[in-house]
Amino acid sequence: KNTPKAIYVTNTGITRTENIKICSGRTLFAASAGSSSRAIVVNFGNFFTASTIPNVTTGVVADWTPRIFATICGVGGGQPNATGMKITIETSSVNATAMKLSKPVYVNWTAVGF
């Protein structure tokens, strides 16, 4: 058995231990001198079963400021689903005003479903 072992609990409370799928990637948010926030849609294609609401985690990779925040939602709002998700990043500065995305930012993400 060369597959990872995992436990996935659905939104309805059902625990799955078989046929779990892990999808992972890195999304580049290019520098944008005129903006303090950006959004990118990530499509999962047909990777997950249609009824899956994947558990998604993210991590921001930027060496120029620690004040970058990432949020996720479904492509049309709500929860990410088998179709994909939208990742939005936003910056803030010490005095609570947004600073511009002067350099590229990467968001690493991992989605777990079935």
Backbone atoms as SQL, in Angstrom:
CREATE TABLE atoms (id INTEGER PRIMARY KEY, chain TEXT, resi INTEGER, resn TEXT, atom TEXT, x REAL, y REAL, z REAL);
INSERT INTO atoms VALUES
  (1, 'A', 1, 'LYS', 'N', 0.839, -1.181, 0.000),
  (2, 'A', 1, 'LYS', 'CA', 0.000, 0.000, 0.000),
  (3, 'A', 1, 'LYS', 'C', 0.884, 1.243, 0.000),
  (4, 'A', 2, 'ASN', 'N', 0.962, 1.881, -1.141),
  (5, 'A', 2, 'ASN', 'CA', 1.794, 3.071, -1.283),
  (6, 'A', 2, 'ASN', 'C', 0.986, 4.358, -1.240),
  (7, 'A', 3, 'THR', 'N', -0.231, 4.315, -0.758),
  (8, 'A', 3, 'THR', 'CA', -1.030, 5.523, -0.690),
  (9, 'A', 3, 'THR', 'C', -0.990, 6.115, 0.706),
  (10, 'A', 4, 'PRO', 'N', -1.131, 7.433, 0.812),
  (11, 'A', 4, 'PRO', 'CA', -1.128, 8.040, 2.139),
  (12, 'A', 4, 'PRO', 'C', -2.346, 7.611, 2.944),
  (13, 'A', 5, 'LYS', 'N', -2.195, 7.519, 4.236),
  (14, 'A', 5, 'LYS', 'CA', -3.311, 7.184, 5.113),
  (15, 'A', 5, 'LYS', 'C', -3.877, 8.494, 5.662),
  (16, 'A', 6, 'ALA', 'N', -5.198, 8.597, 5.634),
  (17, 'A', 6, 'ALA', 'CA', -5.830, 9.829, 6.091),
  (18, 'A', 6, 'ALA', 'C', -7.243, 9.531, 6.558),
  (19, 'A', 7, 'ILE', 'N', -7.766, 10.449, 7.338),
  (20, 'A', 7, 'ILE', 'CA', -9.162, 10.406, 7.756),
  (21, 'A', 7, 'ILE', 'C', -9.779, 11.720, 7.300),
  (22, 'A', 8, 'TYR', 'N', -10.903, 11.625, 6.618),
  (23, 'A', 8, 'TYR', 'CA', -11.614, 12.808, 6.140),
  (24, 'A', 8, 'TYR', 'C', -13.032, 12.773, 6.694),
  (25, 'A', 9, 'VAL', 'N', -13.444, 13.849, 7.354),
  (26, 'A', 9, 'VAL', 'CA', -14.792, 13.941, 7.900),
  (27, 'A', 9, 'VAL', 'C', -15.577, 14.928, 7.037),
  (28, 'A', 10, 'THR', 'N', -16.675, 14.474, 6.464),
  (29, 'A', 10, 'THR', 'CA', -17.485, 15.314, 5.592),
  (30, 'A', 10, 'THR', 'C', -18.236, 16.369, 6.398),
  (31, 'A', 11, 'ASN', 'N', -18.830, 17.335, 5.702),
  (32, 'A', 11, 'ASN', 'CA', -19.629, 18.368, 6.372),
  (33, 'A', 11, 'ASN', 'C', -20.829, 17.779, 7.099),
  (34, 'A', 12, 'THR', 'N', -21.278, 16.599, 6.665),
  (35, 'A', 12, 'THR', 'CA', -22.429, 15.962, 7.309),
  (36, 'A', 12, 'THR', 'C', -22.011, 15.026, 8.439),
  (37, 'A', 13, 'GLY', 'N', -20.695, 14.954, 8.743),
  (38, 'A', 13, 'GLY', 'CA', -20.210, 14.162, 9.866),
  (39, 'A', 13, 'GLY', 'C', -19.818, 12.737, 9.542),
  (40, 'A', 14, 'ILE', 'N', -19.862, 12.363, 8.262),
  (41, 'A', 14, 'ILE', 'CA', -19.468, 11.013, 7.863),
  (42, 'A', 14, 'ILE', 'C', -17.946, 10.938, 7.807),
  (43, 'A', 15, 'THR', 'N', -17.372, 9.909, 8.442),
  (44, 'A', 15, 'THR', 'CA', -15.921, 9.721, 8.440),
  (45, 'A', 15, 'THR', 'C', -15.537, 8.763, 7.320),
  (46, 'A', 16, 'ARG', 'N', -14.587, 9.207, 6.501),
  (47, 'A', 16, 'ARG', 'CA', -14.086, 8.365, 5.413),
  (48, 'A', 16, 'ARG', 'C', -12.613, 8.055, 5.654),
  (49, 'A', 17, 'THR', 'N', -12.240, 6.812, 5.416),
  (50, 'A', 17, 'THR', 'CA', -10.833, 6.414, 5.550),
  (51, 'A', 17, 'THR', 'C', -10.314, 5.779, 4.265),
  (52, 'A', 18, 'GLU', 'N', -11.169, 5.649, 3.262),
  (53, 'A', 18, 'GLU', 'CA', -10.757, 5.051, 1.985),
  (54, 'A', 18, 'GLU', 'C', -11.093, 5.992, 0.842),
  (55, 'A', 19, 'ASN', 'N', -10.332, 5.850, -0.235),
  (56, 'A', 19, 'ASN', 'CA', -10.528, 6.642, -1.460),
  (57, 'A', 19, 'ASN', 'C', -10.430, 8.144, -1.221),
  (58, 'A', 20, 'ILE', 'N', -9.605, 8.540, -0.277),
  (59, 'A', 20, 'ILE', 'CA', -9.377, 9.960, -0.011),
  (60, 'A', 20, 'ILE', 'C', -8.368, 10.476, -1.017),
  (61, 'A', 21, 'LYS', 'N', -8.615, 11.684, -1.522),
  (62, 'A', 21, 'LYS', 'CA', -7.728, 12.289, -2.512),
  (63, 'A', 21, 'LYS', 'C', -7.119, 13.566, -1.947),
  (64, 'A', 22, 'ILE', 'N', -5.845, 13.796, -2.288),
  (65, 'A', 22, 'ILE', 'CA', -5.135, 14.998, -1.867),
  (66, 'A', 22, 'ILE', 'C', -4.664, 15.725, -3.117),
  (67, 'A', 23, 'CYS', 'N', -5.045, 16.983, -3.230),
  (68, 'A', 23, 'CYS', 'CA', -4.649, 17.819, -4.361),
  (69, 'A', 23, 'CYS', 'C', -3.904, 19.017, -3.781),
  (70, 'A', 24, 'SER', 'N', -2.764, 19.354, -4.350),
  (71, 'A', 24, 'SER', 'CA', -1.956, 20.420, -3.793),
  (72, 'A', 24, 'SER', 'C', -1.358, 21.255, -4.916),
  (73, 'A', 25, 'GLY', 'N', -1.133, 22.528, -4.639),
  (74, 'A', 25, 'GLY', 'CA', -0.540, 23.375, -5.665),
  (75, 'A', 25, 'GLY', 'C', -0.016, 24.675, -5.095),
  (76, 'A', 26, 'ARG', 'N', 0.476, 25.494, -5.995),
  (77, 'A', 26, 'ARG', 'CA', 1.026, 26.808, -5.656),
  (78, 'A', 26, 'ARG', 'C', 0.455, 27.799, -6.658),
  (79, 'A', 27, 'THR', 'N', -0.119, 28.883, -6.159),
  (80, 'A', 27, 'THR', 'CA', -0.714, 29.902, -7.021),
  (81, 'A', 27, 'THR', 'C', 0.100, 31.178, -6.904),
  (82, 'A', 28, 'LEU', 'N', 0.460, 31.736, -8.051),
  (83, 'A', 28, 'LEU', 'CA', 1.249, 32.969, -8.097),
  (84, 'A', 28, 'LEU', 'C', 0.328, 34.169, -8.237),
  (85, 'A', 29, 'PHE', 'N', 0.482, 35.120, -7.343),
  (86, 'A', 29, 'PHE', 'CA', -0.177, 36.413, -7.448),
  (87, 'A', 29, 'PHE', 'C', 0.904, 37.404, -7.879),
  (88, 'A', 30, 'ALA', 'N', 0.860, 37.824, -9.115),
  (89, 'A', 30, 'ALA', 'CA', 1.892, 38.712, -9.657),
  (90, 'A', 30, 'ALA', 'C', 1.836, 40.065, -8.961),
  (91, 'A', 31, 'ALA', 'N', 2.957, 40.778, -8.984),
  (92, 'A', 31, 'ALA', 'CA', 3.013, 42.116, -8.406),
  (93, 'A', 31, 'ALA', 'C', 1.999, 43.010, -9.114),
  (94, 'A', 32, 'SER', 'N', 1.416, 43.914, -8.347),
  (95, 'A', 32, 'SER', 'CA', 0.420, 44.839, -8.892),
  (96, 'A', 32, 'SER', 'C', 0.556, 46.155, -8.150),
  (97, 'A', 33, 'ALA', 'N', 1.271, 47.097, -8.759),
  (98, 'A', 33, 'ALA', 'CA', 1.586, 48.358, -8.083),
  (99, 'A', 33, 'ALA', 'C', 0.340, 49.166, -7.732),
  (100, 'A', 34, 'GLY', 'N', -0.780, 48.915, -8.398),
  (101, 'A', 34, 'GLY', 'CA', -1.967, 49.712, -8.140),
  (102, 'A', 34, 'GLY', 'C', -2.990, 49.040, -7.251),
  (103, 'A', 35, 'SER', 'N', -2.673, 47.874, -6.684),
  (104, 'A', 35, 'SER', 'CA', -3.690, 47.136, -5.938),
  (105, 'A', 35, 'SER', 'C', -3.133, 46.584, -4.631),
  (106, 'A', 36, 'SER', 'N', -4.013, 46.505, -3.636),
  (107, 'A', 36, 'SER', 'CA', -3.627, 45.903, -2.362),
  (108, 'A', 36, 'SER', 'C', -4.292, 44.542, -2.162),
  (109, 'A', 37, 'SER', 'N', -5.125, 44.123, -3.117),
  (110, 'A', 37, 'SER', 'CA', -5.747, 42.805, -3.030),
  (111, 'A', 37, 'SER', 'C', -5.930, 42.228, -4.431),
  (112, 'A', 38, 'ARG', 'N', -5.941, 40.919, -4.500),
  (113, 'A', 38, 'ARG', 'CA', -6.136, 40.206, -5.765),
  (114, 'A', 38, 'ARG', 'C', -6.845, 38.907, -5.469),
  (115, 'A', 39, 'ALA', 'N', -7.540, 38.385, -6.476),
  (116, 'A', 39, 'ALA', 'CA', -8.227, 37.104, -6.340),
  (117, 'A', 39, 'ALA', 'C', -7.942, 36.250, -7.570),
  (118, 'A', 40, 'ILE', 'N', -7.756, 34.955, -7.348),
  (119, 'A', 40, 'ILE', 'CA', -7.507, 34.000, -8.427),
  (120, 'A', 40, 'ILE', 'C', -8.350, 32.764, -8.169),
  (121, 'A', 41, 'VAL', 'N', -8.969, 32.250, -9.240),
  (122, 'A', 41, 'VAL', 'CA', -9.762, 31.025, -9.149),
  (123, 'A', 41, 'VAL', 'C', -8.863, 29.834, -9.451),
  (124, 'A', 42, 'VAL', 'N', -8.940, 28.811, -8.609),
  (125, 'A', 42, 'VAL', 'CA', -8.223, 27.547, -8.808),
  (126, 'A', 42, 'VAL', 'C', -9.274, 26.489, -9.127),
  (127, 'A', 43, 'ASN', 'N', -9.166, 25.868, -10.286),
  (128, 'A', 43, 'ASN', 'CA', -10.097, 24.815, -10.684),
  (129, 'A', 43, 'ASN', 'C', -9.507, 23.446, -10.363),
  (130, 'A', 44, 'PHE', 'N', -10.321, 22.576, -9.788),
  (131, 'A', 44, 'PHE', 'CA', -9.883, 21.219, -9.482),
  (132, 'A', 44, 'PHE', 'C', -10.158, 20.253, -10.635),
  (133, 'A', 45, 'GLY', 'N', -10.824, 20.711, -11.691),
  (134, 'A', 45, 'GLY', 'CA', -11.152, 19.817, -12.801),
  (135, 'A', 45, 'GLY', 'C', -12.078, 18.716, -12.319),
  (136, 'A', 46, 'ASN', 'N', -11.808, 17.506, -12.711),
  (137, 'A', 46, 'ASN', 'CA', -12.608, 16.352, -12.293),
  (138, 'A', 46, 'ASN', 'C', -11.893, 15.530, -11.229),
  (139, 'A', 47, 'PHE', 'N', -10.993, 16.152, -10.483),
  (140, 'A', 47, 'PHE', 'CA', -10.183, 15.404, -9.519),
  (141, 'A', 47, 'PHE', 'C', -11.025, 14.824, -8.378),
  (142, 'A', 48, 'PHE', 'N', -11.909, 15.635, -7.787),
  (143, 'A', 48, 'PHE', 'CA', -12.731, 15.185, -6.670),
  (144, 'A', 48, 'PHE', 'C', -14.098, 14.705, -7.151),
  (145, 'A', 49, 'THR', 'N', -14.731, 13.854, -6.341),
  (146, 'A', 49, 'THR', 'CA', -16.107, 13.435, -6.586),
  (147, 'A', 49, 'THR', 'C', -17.014, 14.664, -6.484),
  (148, 'A', 50, 'ALA', 'N', -18.067, 14.701, -7.296),
  (149, 'A', 50, 'ALA', 'CA', -18.922, 15.885, -7.389),
  (150, 'A', 50, 'ALA', 'C', -19.488, 16.339, -6.047),
  (151, 'A', 51, 'SER', 'N', -19.732, 15.435, -5.119),
  (152, 'A', 51, 'SER', 'CA', -20.325, 15.812, -3.823),
  (153, 'A', 51, 'SER', 'C', -19.291, 16.250, -2.785),
  (154, 'A', 52, 'THR', 'N', -18.038, 16.269, -3.138),
  (155, 'A', 52, 'THR', 'CA', -16.983, 16.627, -2.187),
  (156, 'A', 52, 'THR', 'C', -16.988, 18.113, -1.852),
  (157, 'A', 53, 'ILE', 'N', -16.857, 18.408, -0.575),
  (158, 'A', 53, 'ILE', 'CA', -16.544, 19.758, -0.107),
  (159, 'A', 53, 'ILE', 'C', -15.172, 19.625, 0.549),
  (160, 'A', 54, 'PRO', 'N', -14.099, 19.890, -0.207),
  (161, 'A', 54, 'PRO', 'CA', -12.762, 19.601, 0.311),
  (162, 'A', 54, 'PRO', 'C', -12.368, 20.481, 1.489),
  (163, 'A', 55, 'ASN', 'N', -11.508, 19.927, 2.311),
  (164, 'A', 55, 'ASN', 'CA', -10.878, 20.658, 3.398),
  (165, 'A', 55, 'ASN', 'C', -9.632, 21.300, 2.799),
  (166, 'A', 56, 'VAL', 'N', -9.569, 22.624, 2.800),
  (167, 'A', 56, 'VAL', 'CA', -8.472, 23.340, 2.144),
  (168, 'A', 56, 'VAL', 'C', -7.679, 24.125, 3.174),
  (169, 'A', 57, 'THR', 'N', -6.364, 24.002, 3.104),
  (170, 'A', 57, 'THR', 'CA', -5.479, 24.824, 3.926),
  (171, 'A', 57, 'THR', 'C', -4.568, 25.618, 2.998),
  (172, 'A', 58, 'THR', 'N', -4.130, 26.787, 3.464),
  (173, 'A', 58, 'THR', 'CA', -3.267, 27.641, 2.644),
  (174, 'A', 58, 'THR', 'C', -2.085, 28.127, 3.467),
  (175, 'A', 59, 'GLY', 'N', -1.068, 28.542, 2.763),
  (176, 'A', 59, 'GLY', 'CA', 0.096, 29.170, 3.375),
  (177, 'A', 59, 'GLY', 'C', 0.635, 30.234, 2.443),
  (178, 'A', 60, 'VAL', 'N', 0.854, 31.424, 2.953),
  (179, 'A', 60, 'VAL', 'CA', 1.350, 32.540, 2.145),
  (180, 'A', 60, 'VAL', 'C', 2.871, 32.523, 2.145),
  (181, 'A', 61, 'VAL', 'N', 3.459, 32.668, 0.954),
  (182, 'A', 61, 'VAL', 'CA', 4.912, 32.709, 0.814),
  (183, 'A', 61, 'VAL', 'C', 5.293, 34.075, 0.245),
  (184, 'A', 62, 'ALA', 'N', 5.876, 34.914, 1.094),
  (185, 'A', 62, 'ALA', 'CA', 6.323, 36.243, 0.678),
  (186, 'A', 62, 'ALA', 'C', 7.457, 36.664, 1.595),
  (187, 'A', 63, 'ASP', 'N', 8.564, 37.061, 1.019),
  (188, 'A', 63, 'ASP', 'CA', 9.707, 37.442, 1.847),
  (189, 'A', 63, 'ASP', 'C', 9.810, 38.950, 2.050),
  (190, 'A', 64, 'TRP', 'N', 8.835, 39.704, 1.598),
  (191, 'A', 64, 'TRP', 'CA', 8.941, 41.156, 1.699),
  (192, 'A', 64, 'TRP', 'C', 8.022, 41.776, 2.746),
  (193, 'A', 65, 'THR', 'N', 7.051, 41.047, 3.256),
  (194, 'A', 65, 'THR', 'CA', 6.220, 41.533, 4.354),
  (195, 'A', 65, 'THR', 'C', 5.464, 40.372, 4.990),
  (196, 'A', 66, 'PRO', 'N', 5.255, 40.407, 6.297),
  (197, 'A', 66, 'PRO', 'CA', 4.438, 39.377, 6.939),
  (198, 'A', 66, 'PRO', 'C', 2.957, 39.753, 6.953),
  (199, 'A', 67, 'ARG', 'N', 2.602, 40.874, 6.395),
  (200, 'A', 67, 'ARG', 'CA', 1.239, 41.388, 6.496),
  (201, 'A', 67, 'ARG', 'C', 0.412, 41.098, 5.231),
  (202, 'A', 68, 'ILE', 'N', 0.370, 39.833, 4.868),
  (203, 'A', 68, 'ILE', 'CA', -0.443, 39.392, 3.741),
  (204, 'A', 68, 'ILE', 'C', -1.383, 38.308, 4.249),
  (205, 'A', 69, 'PHE', 'N', -2.642, 38.461, 3.939),
  (206, 'A', 69, 'PHE', 'CA', -3.660, 37.542, 4.421),
  (207, 'A', 69, 'PHE', 'C', -4.335, 36.867, 3.241),
  (208, 'A', 70, 'ALA', 'N', -4.581, 35.570, 3.368),
  (209, 'A', 70, 'ALA', 'CA', -5.256, 34.811, 2.313),
  (210, 'A', 70, 'ALA', 'C', -6.572, 34.266, 2.853),
  (211, 'A', 71, 'THR', 'N', -7.618, 34.398, 2.064),
  (212, 'A', 71, 'THR', 'CA', -8.904, 33.791, 2.387),
  (213, 'A', 71, 'THR', 'C', -9.346, 32.950, 1.202),
  (214, 'A', 72, 'ILE', 'N', -10.168, 31.947, 1.477),
  (215, 'A', 72, 'ILE', 'CA', -10.669, 31.088, 0.413),
  (216, 'A', 72, 'ILE', 'C', -12.185, 31.001, 0.492),
  (217, 'A', 73, 'CYS', 'N', -12.792, 30.772, -0.664),
  (218, 'A', 73, 'CYS', 'CA', -14.232, 30.522, -0.735),
  (219, 'A', 73, 'CYS', 'C', -14.486, 29.723, -2.002),
  (220, 'A', 74, 'GLY', 'N', -15.713, 29.320, -2.197),
  (221, 'A', 74, 'GLY', 'CA', -16.066, 28.623, -3.417),
  (222, 'A', 74, 'GLY', 'C', -15.971, 29.566, -4.609),
  (223, 'A', 75, 'VAL', 'N', -15.965, 29.012, -5.803),
  (224, 'A', 75, 'VAL', 'CA', -15.840, 29.839, -7.014),
  (225, 'A', 75, 'VAL', 'C', -16.957, 30.878, -7.069),
  (226, 'A', 76, 'GLY', 'N', -18.176, 30.499, -6.692),
  (227, 'A', 76, 'GLY', 'CA', -19.292, 31.442, -6.686),
  (228, 'A', 76, 'GLY', 'C', -19.642, 31.937, -5.293),
  (229, 'A', 77, 'GLY', 'N', -18.798, 31.687, -4.311),
  (230, 'A', 77, 'GLY', 'CA', -19.066, 32.043, -2.921),
  (231, 'A', 77, 'GLY', 'C', -19.294, 30.788, -2.100),
  (232, 'A', 78, 'GLY', 'N', -19.448, 30.936, -0.807),
  (233, 'A', 78, 'GLY', 'CA', -19.660, 29.789, 0.070),
  (234, 'A', 78, 'GLY', 'C', -18.404, 28.946, 0.209),
  (235, 'A', 79, 'GLN', 'N', -18.594, 27.653, 0.415),
  (236, 'A', 79, 'GLN', 'CA', -17.486, 26.714, 0.617),
  (237, 'A', 79, 'GLN', 'C', -16.813, 26.336, -0.706),
  (238, 'A', 80, 'PRO', 'N', -15.493, 26.085, -0.700),
  (239, 'A', 80, 'PRO', 'CA', -14.885, 25.442, -1.869),
  (240, 'A', 80, 'PRO', 'C', -15.597, 24.113, -2.103),
  (241, 'A', 81, 'ASN', 'N', -15.707, 23.700, -3.352),
  (242, 'A', 81, 'ASN', 'CA', -16.355, 22.421, -3.646),
  (243, 'A', 81, 'ASN', 'C', -15.539, 21.667, -4.685),
  (244, 'A', 82, 'ALA', 'N', -16.112, 20.635, -5.247),
  (245, 'A', 82, 'ALA', 'CA', -15.392, 19.792, -6.203),
  (246, 'A', 82, 'ALA', 'C', -14.955, 20.573, -7.435),
  (247, 'A', 83, 'THR', 'N', -15.639, 21.661, -7.735),
  (248, 'A', 83, 'THR', 'CA', -15.298, 22.483, -8.894),
  (249, 'A', 83, 'THR', 'C', -13.986, 23.230, -8.679),
  (250, 'A', 84, 'GLY', 'N', -13.832, 23.823, -7.490),
  (251, 'A', 84, 'GLY', 'CA', -12.629, 24.593, -7.213),
  (252, 'A', 84, 'GLY', 'C', -12.845, 25.582, -6.095),
  (253, 'A', 85, 'MET', 'N', -12.014, 26.620, -6.095),
  (254, 'A', 85, 'MET', 'CA', -12.065, 27.633, -5.039),
  (255, 'A', 85, 'MET', 'C', -11.526, 28.941, -5.565),
  (256, 'A', 86, 'LYS', 'N', -11.811, 30.001, -4.836),
  (257, 'A', 86, 'LYS', 'CA', -11.231, 31.304, -5.138),
  (258, 'A', 86, 'LYS', 'C', -10.343, 31.683, -3.965),
  (259, 'A', 87, 'ILE', 'N', -9.107, 32.044, -4.260),
  (260, 'A', 87, 'ILE', 'CA', -8.164, 32.503, -3.230),
  (261, 'A', 87, 'ILE', 'C', -8.034, 34.018, -3.380),
  (262, 'A', 88, 'THR', 'N', -8.225, 34.730, -2.288),
  (263, 'A', 88, 'THR', 'CA', -8.069, 36.182, -2.285),
  (264, 'A', 88, 'THR', 'C', -6.963, 36.538, -1.303),
  (265, 'A', 89, 'ILE', 'N', -6.051, 37.402, -1.725),
  (266, 'A', 89, 'ILE', 'CA', -5.027, 37.897, -0.806),
  (267, 'A', 89, 'ILE', 'C', -5.217, 39.393, -0.623),
  (268, 'A', 90, 'GLU', 'N', -4.854, 39.854, 0.544),
  (269, 'A', 90, 'GLU', 'CA', -4.947, 41.274, 0.850),
  (270, 'A', 90, 'GLU', 'C', -3.791, 41.647, 1.759),
  (271, 'A', 91, 'THR', 'N', -3.311, 42.862, 1.608),
  (272, 'A', 91, 'THR', 'CA', -2.201, 43.337, 2.425),
  (273, 'A', 91, 'THR', 'C', -2.697, 44.369, 3.424),
  (274, 'A', 92, 'SER', 'N', -1.943, 44.554, 4.483),
  (275, 'A', 92, 'SER', 'CA', -2.188, 45.652, 5.414),
  (276, 'A', 92, 'SER', 'C', -0.833, 46.126, 5.916),
  (277, 'A', 93, 'SER', 'N', -0.800, 47.316, 6.422),
  (278, 'A', 93, 'SER', 'CA', 0.452, 47.829, 6.972),
  (279, 'A', 93, 'SER', 'C', 0.259, 48.123, 8.455),
  (280, 'A', 94, 'VAL', 'N', 1.299, 48.604, 9.086),
  (281, 'A', 94, 'VAL', 'CA', 1.280, 48.831, 10.521),
  (282, 'A', 94, 'VAL', 'C', 0.182, 49.820, 10.910),
  (283, 'A', 95, 'ASN', 'N', -0.053, 50.836, 10.111),
  (284, 'A', 95, 'ASN', 'CA', -1.057, 51.844, 10.466),
  (285, 'A', 95, 'ASN', 'C', -2.446, 51.507, 9.916),
  (286, 'A', 96, 'ALA', 'N', -2.672, 50.241, 9.560),
  (287, 'A', 96, 'ALA', 'CA', -3.978, 49.714, 9.136),
  (288, 'A', 96, 'ALA', 'C', -4.422, 50.190, 7.756),
  (289, 'A', 97, 'THR', 'N', -3.538, 50.817, 7.006),
  (290, 'A', 97, 'THR', 'CA', -3.878, 51.149, 5.621),
  (291, 'A', 97, 'THR', 'C', -3.271, 50.075, 4.734),
  (292, 'A', 98, 'ALA', 'N', -3.935, 49.764, 3.668),
  (293, 'A', 98, 'ALA', 'CA', -3.451, 48.718, 2.765),
  (294, 'A', 98, 'ALA', 'C', -2.211, 49.201, 2.018),
  (295, 'A', 99, 'MET', 'N', -1.239, 48.315, 1.878),
  (296, 'A', 99, 'MET', 'CA', -0.084, 48.643, 1.055),
  (297, 'A', 99, 'MET', 'C', -0.194, 47.853, -0.244),
  (298, 'A', 100, 'LYS', 'N', 0.439, 48.325, -1.269),
  (299, 'A', 100, 'LYS', 'CA', 0.317, 47.732, -2.595),
  (300, 'A', 100, 'LYS', 'C', 1.101, 46.428, -2.684),
  (301, 'A', 101, 'LEU', 'N', 0.662, 45.573, -3.590),
  (302, 'A', 101, 'LEU', 'CA', 1.357, 44.303, -3.844),
  (303, 'A', 101, 'LEU', 'C', 2.557, 44.585, -4.745),
  (304, 'A', 102, 'SER', 'N', 3.608, 45.097, -4.154),
  (305, 'A', 102, 'SER', 'CA', 4.762, 45.552, -4.926),
  (306, 'A', 102, 'SER', 'C', 5.645, 44.421, -5.436),
  (307, 'A', 103, 'LYS', 'N', 5.488, 43.225, -4.873),
  (308, 'A', 103, 'LYS', 'CA', 6.277, 42.068, -5.302),
  (309, 'A', 103, 'LYS', 'C', 5.345, 40.867, -5.421),
  (310, 'A', 104, 'PRO', 'N', 5.778, 39.828, -6.137),
  (311, 'A', 104, 'PRO', 'CA', 4.924, 38.639, -6.262),
  (312, 'A', 104, 'PRO', 'C', 4.700, 37.950, -4.914),
  (313, 'A', 105, 'VAL', 'N', 3.556, 37.286, -4.811),
  (314, 'A', 105, 'VAL', 'CA', 3.195, 36.511, -3.626),
  (315, 'A', 105, 'VAL', 'C', 2.737, 35.138, -4.109),
  (316, 'A', 106, 'TYR', 'N', 3.184, 34.094, -3.426),
  (317, 'A', 106, 'TYR', 'CA', 2.712, 32.741, -3.711),
  (318, 'A', 106, 'TYR', 'C', 1.804, 32.294, -2.579),
  (319, 'A', 107, 'VAL', 'N', 0.769, 31.542, -2.933),
  (320, 'A', 107, 'VAL', 'CA', -0.058, 30.886, -1.927),
  (321, 'A', 107, 'VAL', 'C', -0.001, 29.397, -2.203),
  (322, 'A', 108, 'ASN', 'N', 0.579, 28.656, -1.262),
  (323, 'A', 108, 'ASN', 'CA', 0.581, 27.191, -1.351),
  (324, 'A', 108, 'ASN', 'C', -0.734, 26.711, -0.765),
  (325, 'A', 109, 'TRP', 'N', -1.345, 25.712, -1.380),
  (326, 'A', 109, 'TRP', 'CA', -2.625, 25.200, -0.897),
  (327, 'A', 109, 'TRP', 'C', -2.674, 23.675, -1.020),
  (328, 'A', 110, 'THR', 'N', -3.442, 23.097, -0.120),
  (329, 'A', 110, 'THR', 'CA', -3.685, 21.645, -0.139),
  (330, 'A', 110, 'THR', 'C', -5.164, 21.419, 0.109),
  (331, 'A', 111, 'ALA', 'N', -5.778, 20.641, -0.768),
  (332, 'A', 111, 'ALA', 'CA', -7.197, 20.302, -0.640),
  (333, 'A', 111, 'ALA', 'C', -7.317, 18.792, -0.437),
  (334, 'A', 112, 'VAL', 'N', -8.118, 18.398, 0.556),
  (335, 'A', 112, 'VAL', 'CA', -8.332, 16.989, 0.853),
  (336, 'A', 112, 'VAL', 'C', -9.824, 16.705, 0.707),
  (337, 'A', 113, 'GLY', 'N', -10.143, 15.663, -0.041),
  (338, 'A', 113, 'GLY', 'CA', -11.536, 15.279, -0.247),
  (339, 'A', 113, 'GLY', 'C', -11.620, 13.827, -0.680),
  (340, 'A', 114, 'PHE', 'N', -12.634, 13.507, -1.458),
  (341, 'A', 114, 'PHE', 'CA', -12.776, 12.141, -1.964),
  (342, 'A', 114, 'PHE', 'C', -13.329, 12.158, -3.372);
